[in-house]
Amino acid sequence: MMKISAYSHMLVSDHAGWDELRTHHPTARDTFFKLALPLSILPTLMIGWAGMNHGSFYAPNAPLSYWVTTALVFFVAELITVRGMAWVIDRLSRPLVGHADHDSSYLLATLAAVPLWLSSLTLFVPVVAFNMLCGVLGLAVACMLLYHGIPAMLGHERDEDTRDMTWLTMWIGAGAWAILGVIAALPVIIR
């Protein structure tokens, strides 16, 4: 899809990396199979792994079946969340650009989720404060991607309307992230 080195530039620029994506314009289907689905599997595996290897640390009384069920529910919730965020971006962008571009909306929602998916790797370390800190940092990076990605993918200059759309999208995304966090913590909550 794009060079991995361009990804870091996308955090601070409205053009670096984004212009290349707009040129290639991958379909939502390609984005799903090449990026969203493979990366959605990562947190699912990490939740299962944490339950098998550190379950007694996180939730001493939770059986392994809780962890497996949580991982599967989380996987489905991730895919629904990415699709939902794409829908939100698509709906909010229509008044700005006058048409829908579902492929770009889905790509942006998926790219914003990448740091959140990668933050699941912190489950290798059974330290709740570290896990939460990395999750919050992942959310911050996701917001940076949305901040620069919305005007870039819309092909719309950053103005008051674009800024309002960006902030609303970030708030909705943070709410979705919080719901996913609760789902991931179900074995701890239910125990």
Contacts in CASP RR format, 6 or more apart in sequence:
PFRMAT RR
TARGET T0000
AUTHOR 0000-0000-0000
METHOD contacts of the structure
MODEL  1
MMKISAYSHMLVSDHAGWDELRTHHPTARDTFFKLALPLSILPTLMIGWA
GMNHGSFYAPNAPLSYWVTTALVFFVAELITVRGMAWVIDRLSRPLVGHA
DHDSSYLLATLAAVPLWLSSLTLFVPVVAFNMLCGVLGLAVACMLLYHGI
PAMLGHERDEDTRDMTWLTMWIGAGAWAILGVIAALPVIIR
1 21 0 8 1.000
1 24 0 8 1.000
1 26 0 8 1.000
1 30 0 8 1.000
1 31 0 8 1.000
1 34 0 8 1.000
1 35 0 8 1.000
2 17 0 8 1.000
2 20 0 8 1.000
2 21 0 8 1.000
2 24 0 8 1.000
3 20 0 8 1.000
6 16 0 8 1.000
6 17 0 8 1.000
6 20 0 8 1.000
7 17 0 8 1.000
7 114 0 8 1.000
9 16 0 8 1.000
9 17 0 8 1.000
10 16 0 8 1.000
10 17 0 8 1.000
10 18 0 8 1.000
10 111 0 8 1.000
10 145 0 8 1.000
10 148 0 8 1.000
10 149 0 8 1.000
11 141 0 8 1.000
11 144 0 8 1.000
11 145 0 8 1.000
11 148 0 8 1.000
12 144 0 8 1.000
12 148 0 8 1.000
13 148 0 8 1.000
14 148 0 8 1.000
14 149 0 8 1.000
14 151 0 8 1.000
14 152 0 8 1.000
14 158 0 8 1.000
15 152 0 8 1.000
18 148 0 8 1.000
18 149 0 8 1.000
18 152 0 8 1.000
18 153 0 8 1.000
19 152 0 8 1.000
21 107 0 8 1.000
21 152 0 8 1.000
21 153 0 8 1.000
22 104 0 8 1.000
22 152 0 8 1.000
22 153 0 8 1.000
22 155 0 8 1.000
25 103 0 8 1.000
25 104 0 8 1.000
26 34 0 8 1.000
26 103 0 8 1.000
26 107 0 8 1.000
27 103 0 8 1.000
28 86 0 8 1.000
28 102 0 8 1.000
28 103 0 8 1.000
28 106 0 8 1.000
28 107 0 8 1.000
31 103 0 8 1.000
31 106 0 8 1.000
31 107 0 8 1.000
31 110 0 8 1.000
32 106 0 8 1.000
32 110 0 8 1.000
35 110 0 8 1.000
35 111 0 8 1.000
35 114 0 8 1.000
36 79 0 8 1.000
36 82 0 8 1.000
36 106 0 8 1.000
36 110 0 8 1.000
36 113 0 8 1.000
37 79 0 8 1.000
39 113 0 8 1.000
39 114 0 8 1.000
39 117 0 8 1.000
39 118 0 8 1.000
40 75 0 8 1.000
40 78 0 8 1.000
40 79 0 8 1.000
40 82 0 8 1.000
40 117 0 8 1.000
41 75 0 8 1.000
42 117 0 8 1.000
42 118 0 8 1.000
42 120 0 8 1.000
42 121 0 8 1.000
43 71 0 8 1.000
43 74 0 8 1.000
43 75 0 8 1.000
43 78 0 8 1.000
43 117 0 8 1.000
43 120 0 8 1.000
43 184 0 8 1.000
44 71 0 8 1.000
44 72 0 8 1.000
44 74 0 8 1.000
44 75 0 8 1.000
44 78 0 8 1.000
45 71 0 8 1.000
46 120 0 8 1.000
46 121 0 8 1.000
46 123 0 8 1.000
46 124 0 8 1.000
47 67 0 8 1.000
47 70 0 8 1.000
47 71 0 8 1.000
47 74 0 8 1.000
47 120 0 8 1.000
47 123 0 8 1.000
47 184 0 8 1.000
48 67 0 8 1.000
48 68 0 8 1.000
48 70 0 8 1.000
48 71 0 8 1.000
49 123 0 8 1.000
49 124 0 8 1.000
50 58 0 8 1.000
50 67 0 8 1.000
50 123 0 8 1.000
50 126 0 8 1.000
51 58 0 8 1.000
51 62 0 8 1.000
51 64 0 8 1.000
51 67 0 8 1.000
51 187 0 8 1.000
52 64 0 8 1.000
52 67 0 8 1.000
54 123 0 8 1.000
54 126 0 8 1.000
55 62 0 8 1.000
55 67 0 8 1.000
55 187 0 8 1.000
57 126 0 8 1.000
58 126 0 8 1.000
58 128 0 8 1.000
58 187 0 8 1.000
58 188 0 8 1.000
59 66 0 8 1.000
59 187 0 8 1.000
59 188 0 8 1.000
59 190 0 8 1.000
59 191 0 8 1.000
60 191 0 8 1.000
61 191 0 8 1.000
62 187 0 8 1.000
62 188 0 8 1.000
62 190 0 8 1.000
62 191 0 8 1.000
66 186 0 8 1.000
66 187 0 8 1.000
66 190 0 8 1.000
66 191 0 8 1.000
67 187 0 8 1.000
70 183 0 8 1.000
70 184 0 8 1.000
70 186 0 8 1.000
70 187 0 8 1.000
73 183 0 8 1.000
73 186 0 8 1.000
74 180 0 8 1.000
74 183 0 8 1.000
74 184 0 8 1.000
77 179 0 8 1.000
77 180 0 8 1.000
77 183 0 8 1.000
78 113 0 8 1.000
78 117 0 8 1.000
78 180 0 8 1.000
81 113 0 8 1.000
81 176 0 8 1.000
81 179 0 8 1.000
81 180 0 8 1.000
82 106 0 8 1.000
82 109 0 8 1.000
82 110 0 8 1.000
82 113 0 8 1.000
83 106 0 8 1.000
83 109 0 8 1.000
84 109 0 8 1.000
84 176 0 8 1.000
85 109 0 8 1.000
85 112 0 8 1.000
85 113 0 8 1.000
85 169 0 8 1.000
85 172 0 8 1.000
85 173 0 8 1.000
85 176 0 8 1.000
86 102 0 8 1.000
86 105 0 8 1.000
86 106 0 8 1.000
86 108 0 8 1.000
86 109 0 8 1.000
86 110 0 8 1.000
87 105 0 8 1.000
88 109 0 8 1.000
88 169 0 8 1.000
88 172 0 8 1.000
88 173 0 8 1.000
89 105 0 8 1.000
89 108 0 8 1.000
89 109 0 8 1.000
89 150 0 8 1.000
89 169 0 8 1.000
90 100 0 8 1.000
90 101 0 8 1.000
90 102 0 8 1.000
90 105 0 8 1.000
92 165 0 8 1.000
92 168 0 8 1.000
92 169 0 8 1.000
93 100 0 8 1.000
93 101 0 8 1.000
93 105 0 8 1.000
93 150 0 8 1.000
93 154 0 8 1.000
93 165 0 8 1.000
94 100 0 8 1.000
95 161 0 8 1.000
96 154 0 8 1.000
96 156 0 8 1.000
96 161 0 8 1.000
96 162 0 8 1.000
96 165 0 8 1.000
97 154 0 8 1.000
97 155 0 8 1.000
97 156 0 8 1.000
101 153 0 8 1.000
101 154 0 8 1.000
104 153 0 8 1.000
104 154 0 8 1.000
105 153 0 8 1.000
107 153 0 8 1.000
108 145 0 8 1.000
108 146 0 8 1.000
108 149 0 8 1.000
108 150 0 8 1.000
108 153 0 8 1.000
111 145 0 8 1.000
111 149 0 8 1.000
112 142 0 8 1.000
112 143 0 8 1.000
112 145 0 8 1.000
112 146 0 8 1.000
112 173 0 8 1.000
113 142 0 8 1.000
114 142 0 8 1.000
114 145 0 8 1.000
115 137 0 8 1.000
115 138 0 8 1.000
115 139 0 8 1.000
115 141 0 8 1.000
115 142 0 8 1.000
115 145 0 8 1.000
116 135 0 8 1.000
116 138 0 8 1.000
116 139 0 8 1.000
116 142 0 8 1.000
116 177 0 8 1.000
116 180 0 8 1.000
118 138 0 8 1.000
119 134 0 8 1.000
119 135 0 8 1.000
119 137 0 8 1.000
119 138 0 8 1.000
122 130 0 8 1.000
122 131 0 8 1.000
122 134 0 8 1.000
122 135 0 8 1.000
123 131 0 8 1.000
125 131 0 8 1.000
139 174 0 8 1.000
139 177 0 8 1.000
142 173 0 8 1.000
142 177 0 8 1.000
143 170 0 8 1.000
143 174 0 8 1.000
146 166 0 8 1.000
146 169 0 8 1.000
146 170 0 8 1.000
147 166 0 8 1.000
147 170 0 8 1.000
150 162 0 8 1.000
150 165 0 8 1.000
150 166 0 8 1.000
150 169 0 8 1.000
151 157 0 8 1.000
151 158 0 8 1.000
151 162 0 8 1.000
151 166 0 8 1.000
154 162 0 8 1.000
156 162 0 8 1.000
182 189 0 8 1.000
END
